[in-house]
Amino acid sequence: MRFALRVAVLTMACWCLHAPAAEPFKELRGMSRAGIDVKGWADTKGGAGGRIVRVTNLNASGEGSFAAAVAETGPRIVVFEVGGVIDLQGKSIRISEPHLTIAGQTAPNPGITFIRGGFALATHDVIVQHIAVRPGEFGRAKRSGWEADGLSISAGDNVIIDHCSFSWATDENLSASGPRFNGATPEAWRQATSRRITFSHNIVSEGLRDSTHKKGEHSKGTLIHDNANRVLIYGNLYNANHERNPLIKGGAHVAVVNNLIHDFGARAIHYNLISHEWGARAPQPGVVTLVGNVARGGADTLPGVPLFSLGGAGDVSLYLRDNLAVDANGKPLPQTGSYTASGARILKAGTPDMPPGLKPIPSARLENAIYISAGMRPWARDPVDFKVLSDVAEGRGLIVDSEAQSSGYPAYAPTRRDFDPSAWNLADMSPKAGWDSLFPRPDQ
């Protein structure tokens, strides 16, 4: 019965690529198939109102490249007149200029995929949509020190990462961090690190385990660093990351809502304030809200792993509602557990700490919605995301040590299409014909 249901769900997800977006499964979606439907605590408009900057080639740098576009100053919307693979050749794209929208939805199929590198974002008021970032090992030796994030935010403020795909990082696939203790008070610490961050509708998958990180095992999904606050993790698919699905560190304030977590290894969601990193500073309690999530074990999930685990030396205030956790055979897993002997406590919160107006969908409906909504290009799945969705729906797949054990680096032929501003709502970079217009009709 369970296997048949998963196959049926995958069939539905595939069907949606060929059916009118319209309406047979609208009641099952409950979340956007392509646009930003939840901003969380972030209220940024990105580069709206600024100039259009066109990416006209797939070069790693230079005139017409993506790197040159994001390095420009002032409010700007980056659009793509080319589709295919941008090989970063071991470098990181650094985003330090604010008021930016990266509109990957404007690229012709197969969209934009970045390989052999990642993103480092250290600014405010940025929206990133509809791209894939797949660092991989880059042919380097095991434990050689190549520690590439998919996308890492450092002391960012008012940032939305929406409908993107991250895989094969050798550090974290997707993270929000910054200095822990800048300032004299905990409130000052919170103002100096990442805040007002939304991660929504992303696929975060296959962090590489025994790869090039100098520590060895490092298959990690998402890290939310100490004292980061007003972080919303909503509607994402986490698959085949050994840990950090996500990890929330000391004193952080985070809402984890309506995420599907599959084939976690040692940890699903966990909280950890590490005492030697805090030194003599008094531990600040973390504030974590978990609503409407589904955690489903897989082939690499250790027995008895709970939905939420507490480690380290600090207390956490935890609100739980309508979360489902089962092993690979559908048997219940614990909701909470601990991997510390420090005396740190899970303190039951009576009310959720969530962005105002956020309306989670029931966990019983989540899988159907996630298959249709998450990832960089739901209207035209690339082979990497299609494999991930298939693995999750059919309860298969493994945590991998190299991109070569999975789909391997893509080698899409470049495509071109002029950007037509009249076809887009420039205020939010949605198609004027509606997001459903991007999905093929049944006769296509």
C-alpha positions, -999 to +999 in steps of 0.1 A: +000+000+000+027+025+010+048+017-021+018+020-043+010+054-028+045+067-034+045+056-070+011+073-075+024+105-060+054+105-083+031+098-113+011+128-102+043+149-100+053+138-135+018+144-148+019+180-137+047+187-162+023+178-190-011+188-177-025+223-175-015+237-142-051+242-136-069+225-113-072+188-106-046+188-079-049+224-067-064+214-034-034+191-028-007+217-035-013+242-008+019+260-018+032+278-048+045+258-078+069+286-088+064+320-072+071+334-038+040+327-017+056+332+017+081+358+026+083+350+063+099+377+084+117+390+053+099+417+034+124+426+008+116+436-028+151+427-039+160+447-070+125+457-079+124+492-095+160+489-105+175+484-139+175+452-159+209+435-162+211+408-189+233+377-186+242+369-222+268+341-219+277+311-197+312+323-189+324+322-153+334+359-154+338+388-178+314+410-197+279+396-201+285+370-174+265+363-143+294+372-120+297+406-137+259+412-133+257+406-096+288+427-090+271+458-104+259+484-079+224+498-073+190+482-075+190+456-103+172+426-117+194+400-132+177+381-161+191+355-184+192+354-222+210+321-221+204+287-205+228+259-196+257+253-173+280+279-157+313+262-146+327+283-118+360+264-120+365+261-083+356+297-075+328+312-055+303+338-067+304+366-041+273+388-037+281+419-017+260+446-034+224+449-020+190+454-037+193+425-061+169+400-077+183+370-095+155+358-117+165+323-130+129+318-142+137+341-172+163+316-186+153+294-215+152+257-207+172+240-192+176+270-169+208+279-152+230+254-133+262+264-115+288+236-111+323+233-094+317+263-071+291+280-050+277+313-037+288+335-008+262+362+000+270+390+025+246+418+020+209+428+024+177+428+003+184+400-021+160+376-038+174+345-055+150+323-075+151+294-099+187+284-102+206+252-093+240+252-075+259+218-076+295+222-064+307+185-064+342+173-057+357+191-087+381+161-092+399+168-060+413+143-036+394+131-005+400+154+026+420+178+005+403+209+019+379+218-009+350+229+013+324+244-010+290+255+001+261+256-023+249+290-010+261+305+023+247+337+037+271+356+061+255+383+082+228+388+056+196+407+063+162+405+045+171+377+021+149+352+003+162+320-014+132+306-032+126+277-056+163+268-061+181+234-060+213+227-041+232+194-042+267+179-038+282+206-016+313+195+003+304+218+032+267+228+037+243+229+008+225+260+021+233+280+052+228+313+071+257+324+094+278+353+105+298+365+135+285+350+167+292+377+193+297+411+177+285+436+203+281+437+240+246+421+244+227+392+230+204+416+212+235+432+195+247+397+186+215+390+169+216+423+149+252+416+137+245+381+122+220+367+096+185+378+102+152+380+084+161+350+061+136+329+042+145+295+026+114+284+007+105+257-018+141+246-024+155+211-030+185+205-006+200+171-014+229+147-015+255+166+005+287+147-001+297+125+028+333+111+024+346+137+001+370+167+000+361+183+034+392+181+056+371+166+085+360+137+064+323+129+068+304+161+058+271+154+042+252+184+055+219+200+045+214+234+062+233+252+090+216+281+109+245+296+129+245+309+165+222+338+172+207+340+137+171+351+140+138+354+123+148+326+100+120+307+082+126+273+065+095+266+046+083+241+020+117+226+013+127+191+003+157+177+022+170+144+008+201+122+015+220+146+038+236+127+068+229+156+092+217+192+094+182+189+080+186+216+094+210+222+123+201+252+144+229+265+166+230+283+200+206+311+206+191+311+171+154+318+165+141+296+136+107+284+123+108+251+104+075+247+087+061+222+061+094+206+050+098+170+038+130+154+051+139+120+036+168+096+042+186+116+069+214+096+083+223+104+119+201+135+124+170+150+110+164+185+127+188+192+156+198+220+179+233+224+194+249+252+215+286+242+217+300+253+250+336+257+239+325+280+211+306+302+236+334+303+262+324+323+293+294+338+277+260+328+293+242+304+269+211+320+253+181+297+248+173+288+212+137+293+200+126+267+175+091+261+160+084+229+141+050+227+124+037+205+097+069+187+088+073+152+076+105+132+083+108+098+065+137+075+070+155+058+042+183+033+035+209+053+053+188+064+083+201+051+116+175+033+138+154+054+161+165+088+149+140+114+162+124+142+143+142+167+166+174+161+186+190+182+212+228+183+216+253+206+233+250+227+264+221+251+260+184+249+265+160+253+236+124+264+237+106+241+213+071+243+199+058+211+181+025+207+162+014+183+135+047+168+126+050+132+112+082+111+117+084+075+104+111+051+094+115+036+059+088+011+067+063+036+080+068+028+117+067+059+140+100+075+150+103+096+182+093+132+180+122+143+202+155+130+216+189+140+230+225+134+222+240+154+251+247+146+288+252+183+297+218+188+314+205+210+285+168+209+283+140+209+258+115+235+271+080+231+259+067+263+243+030+270+245+028+292+214+046+290+180+071+317+170+062+320+134+059+349+109+025+366+111-001+352+087+018+320+079-007+293+074+009+258+073-008+230+054-015+198+072+014+173+073-009+147+057-009+167+025+027+178+025+043+151+003+019+158-026+025+195-024+063+192-021+067+170-052+049+196-073+064+228-058+100+223-047+131+229-068+145+253-093+122+246-123+090+227-114+076+233-149+106+215-166+125+193-142+162+188-149+175+152-146+191+158-113+160+171-096+139+144-113+161+117-099+159+132-064+121+134-066+119+098-078+142+086-050+120+103-024+087+092-039+099+056-042+118+054-009+152+047-025+185+065-030+216+068-009+238+094+008+267+097-017+304+105-015+307+120-050+285+136-076+297+107-098+277+083-076+246+102-084+236+120-116+270+134-123+277+170-135+252+180-162+264+189-197+234+207-212+237+223-246+235+261-243+202+277-254+193+313-261+162+335-259+160+373-258+145+386-226+112+404-232+103+428-204+067+431-216+061+394-207+071+399-170+057+417-140+089+435-131+077+442-095+081+405-086+094+388-117+063+367-122+051+360-158+023+383-168+005+352-181+007+336-147+031+310-134+009+282-148+017+295-183+052+281-179+039+245-176+034+225-208-001+219-220-013+183-225-007+185-263+029+197-259 
